[in-house]
Amino acid sequence: EFQISELNVHRLTVTAVMIAAKFFDDHYFSNAYYAKVGGVPPREVNLLEAYFLNLINWQMYVAPEEFALYRDHVLRAVPAADPTCERG
């Protein structure tokens, strides 16, 4: 089971952006580059990439309707950002 937390959300983001770049672009940065930018060890990025792809069953295309559905779930789950409020 995979659970998102404040401690791992950056790993999920780096992995998702890296996979999306590889899916959409003919020329993309290496996993080592994404590891350095994301502050994650290169070996872990490689493992996260394989784990993520297995979690999504290698289905990288998302239909617009499915995207909208999950976007709406996220927007309902996360309180609106208040630009006057600082996080501590």
MIDOSE-1310 file (N, C-alpha, C; in nm, 2 decimals, decimal comma, always signed):
residues 88
efqi	+0,08/-0,12/+0,00/+0,00/+0,00/+0,00/+0,09/+0,12/+0,00; +0,05/+0,22/-0,07/+0,12/+0,35/-0,08/+0,04/+0,46/-0,02; +0,10/+0,53/+0,07/+0,03/+0,64/+0,14/+0,12/+0,77/+0,12; +0,05/+0,88/+0,08/+0,12/+1,01/+0,06/+0,13/+1,08/+0,20
seln	+0,24/+1,13/+0,23/+0,26/+1,21/+0,35/+0,35/+1,33/+0,32; +0,36/+1,42/+0,42/+0,45/+1,53/+0,41/+0,59/+1,49/+0,39; +0,63/+1,37/+0,43/+0,76/+1,32/+0,42/+0,80/+1,26/+0,29; +0,70/+1,22/+0,21/+0,73/+1,16/+0,08/+0,67/+1,23/-0,04
vhrl	+0,59/+1,33/-0,02/+0,52/+1,39/-0,14/+0,62/+1,45/-0,24; +0,74/+1,49/-0,20/+0,83/+1,54/-0,29/+0,89/+1,43/-0,38; +0,90/+1,31/-0,32/+0,95/+1,19/-0,40/+0,84/+1,16/-0,50; +0,72/+1,16/-0,47/+0,61/+1,13/-0,56/+0,61/+1,23/-0,67
tvta	+0,63/+1,36/-0,64/+0,63/+1,47/-0,74/+0,75/+1,45/-0,84; +0,87/+1,43/-0,78/+0,98/+1,41/-0,87/+0,96/+1,29/-0,96; +0,91/+1,18/-0,91/+0,90/+1,06/-0,99/+0,79/+1,09/-1,10; +0,68/+1,15/-1,06/+0,57/+1,17/-1,16/+0,62/+1,27/-1,27
vmia	+0,69/+1,37/-1,23/+0,74/+1,47/-1,33/+0,84/+1,40/-1,42; +0,93/+1,32/-1,37/+1,03/+1,25/-1,45/+0,96/+1,15/-1,55; +0,86/+1,08/-1,50/+0,79/+0,98/-1,59/+0,71/+1,06/-1,70; +0,65/+1,16/-1,66/+0,57/+1,24/-1,75/+0,66/+1,30/-1,86
akff	+0,78/+1,35/-1,82/+0,87/+1,40/-1,92/+0,92/+1,30/-2,02; +0,94/+1,18/-1,97/+0,99/+1,07/-2,05/+0,87/+1,03/-2,15; +0,75/+1,03/-2,10/+0,63/+0,99/-2,18/+0,61/+1,09/-2,29; +0,62/+1,22/-2,26/+0,58/+1,33/-2,36/+0,69/+1,38/-2,44
ddhy	+0,82/+1,37/-2,40/+0,93/+1,43/-2,47/+1,02/+1,33/-2,53; +1,08/+1,36/-2,64/+1,18/+1,27/-2,70/+1,31/+1,29/-2,64; +1,34/+1,41/-2,59/+1,46/+1,44/-2,52/+1,43/+1,48/-2,38; +1,49/+1,42/-2,28/+1,46/+1,45/-2,14/+1,59/+1,43/-2,06
fsna	+1,59/+1,48/-1,94/+1,70/+1,47/-1,85/+1,72/+1,32/-1,79; +1,83/+1,29/-1,74/+1,86/+1,16/-1,69/+1,79/+1,15/-1,55; +1,78/+1,02/-1,51/+1,73/+1,00/-1,37/+1,82/+1,06/-1,27; +1,95/+1,06/-1,29/+2,04/+1,12/-1,20/+2,02/+1,27/-1,18
yyak	+1,98/+1,34/-1,29/+1,95/+1,48/-1,29/+1,83/+1,50/-1,20; +1,72/+1,42/-1,22/+1,60/+1,44/-1,14/+1,63/+1,41/-0,99; +1,72/+1,31/-0,97/+1,75/+1,28/-0,83/+1,82/+1,40/-0,77; +1,91/+1,46/-0,84/+1,98/+1,57/-0,78/+1,89/+1,69/-0,76
vggv	+1,80/+1,72/-0,85/+1,71/+1,83/-0,83/+1,61/+1,80/-0,72; +1,57/+1,68/-0,71/+1,47/+1,64/-0,61/+1,53/+1,61/-0,47; +1,66/+1,60/-0,46/+1,73/+1,57/-0,33/+1,70/+1,43/-0,29; +1,70/+1,34/-0,39/+1,67/+1,20/-0,36/+1,79/+1,12/-0,42
ppre	+1,84/+1,02/-0,35/+1,95/+0,94/-0,41/+1,92/+0,88/-0,54; +2,01/+0,88/-0,64/+1,98/+0,82/-0,77/+1,92/+0,68/-0,77; +1,98/+0,60/-0,69/+1,93/+0,46/-0,68/+1,78/+0,46/-0,63; +1,74/+0,55/-0,54/+1,61/+0,55/-0,49/+1,51/+0,60/-0,61
vnll	+1,56/+0,70/-0,69/+1,48/+0,75/-0,80/+1,45/+0,63/-0,89; +1,55/+0,55/-0,92/+1,53/+0,44/-1,01/+1,43/+0,34/-0,96; +1,44/+0,32/-0,83/+1,34/+0,23/-0,76/+1,20/+0,29/-0,76; +1,19/+0,42/-0,73/+1,06/+0,48/-0,73/+1,00/+0,48/-0,87
eayf	+1,08/+0,50/-0,97/+1,03/+0,50/-1,11/+0,96/+0,36/-1,14; +1,03/+0,25/-1,11/+0,98/+0,12/-1,13/+0,86/+0,09/-1,05; +0,86/+0,13/-0,92/+0,75/+0,11/-0,83/+0,62/+0,19/-0,88; +0,64/+0,32/-0,92/+0,53/+0,40/-0,96/+0,47/+0,34/-1,09
lnli	+0,56/+0,30/-1,19/+0,50/+0,25/-1,31/+0,42/+0,12/-1,28; +0,47/+0,04/-1,19/+0,40/-0,08/-1,15/+0,26/-0,05/-1,09; +0,27/+0,05/-1,00/+0,14/+0,10/-0,93/+0,03/+0,14/-1,03; +0,08/+0,21/-1,14/-0,02/+0,26/-1,24/-0,04/+0,16/-1,36
nwqm	+0,02/+0,04/-1,34/+0,01/-0,06/-1,44/+0,06/-0,02/-1,58; +0,16/+0,06/-1,58/+0,22/+0,12/-1,70/+0,13/+0,20/-1,78; +0,01/+0,24/-1,73/-0,08/+0,31/-1,80/-0,06/+0,46/-1,78; +0,02/+0,52/-1,87/+0,06/+0,66/-1,85/-0,04/+0,76/-1,91
yvap	-0,12/+0,72/-2,00/-0,21/+0,81/-2,06/-0,33/+0,83/-1,97; -0,38/+0,95/-1,95/-0,49/+0,98/-1,86/-0,59/+1,05/-1,95; -0,71/+1,00/-1,96/-0,82/+1,07/-2,04/-0,86/+1,19/-1,96; -0,90/+1,30/-2,04/-0,93/+1,42/-1,98/-1,04/+1,41/-1,87
eefa	-1,14/+1,32/-1,89/-1,25/+1,30/-1,80/-1,19/+1,24/-1,67; -1,10/+1,15/-1,68/-1,04/+1,09/-1,56/-0,96/+1,19/-1,48; -0,88/+1,27/-1,55/-0,80/+1,38/-1,49/-0,90/+1,47/-1,41; -1,00/+1,52/-1,48/-1,10/+1,61/-1,41/-1,16/+1,55/-1,29
lyrd	-1,19/+1,42/-1,29/-1,25/+1,35/-1,17/-1,15/+1,36/-1,06; -1,02/+1,32/-1,08/-0,93/+1,32/-0,97/-0,89/+1,46/-0,93; -0,88/+1,55/-1,02/-0,85/+1,69/-0,98/-0,96/+1,74/-0,89; -1,08/+1,71/-0,92/-1,19/+1,76/-0,83/-1,18/+1,69/-0,69
hvlr	-1,14/+1,56/-0,69/-1,13/+1,50/-0,56/-1,02/+1,57/-0,48; -0,91/+1,60/-0,54/-0,80/+1,67/-0,47/-0,84/+1,81/-0,42; -0,91/+1,88/-0,51/-0,95/+2,02/-0,47/-1,05/+2,01/-0,36; -1,14/+1,91/-0,35/-1,23/+1,90/-0,24/-1,16/+1,86/-0,11
avpa	-1,05/+1,78/-0,12/-0,98/+1,73/+0,00/-0,89/+1,83/+0,06; -0,84/+1,92/-0,02/-0,74/+2,02/+0,03/-0,81/+2,15/+0,05; -0,79/+2,21/+0,17/-0,85/+2,34/+0,19/-0,79/+2,45/+0,10; -0,87/+2,54/+0,06/-0,82/+2,65/-0,02/-0,71/+2,72/+0,04
adpt	-0,61/+2,75/-0,04/-0,49/+2,82/+0,01/-0,52/+2,96/+0,05; -0,47/+3,00/+0,17/-0,49/+3,14/+0,21/-0,36/+3,21/+0,20; -0,34/+3,30/+0,11/-0,21/+3,36/+0,08/-0,16/+3,44/+0,20; -0,25/+3,48/+0,30/-0,21/+3,55/+0,42/-0,16/+3,46/+0,53
cerg	-0,18/+3,33/+0,51/-0,14/+3,24/+0,62/-0,01/+3,17/+0,59; +0,08/+3,18/+0,69/+0,21/+3,12/+0,67/+0,21/+2,98/+0,73; +0,28/+2,89/+0,67/+0,29/+2,75/+0,72/+0,41/+2,74/+0,81; +0,40/+2,67/+0,92/+0,50/+2,66/+1,02/+0,57/+2,53/+1,03
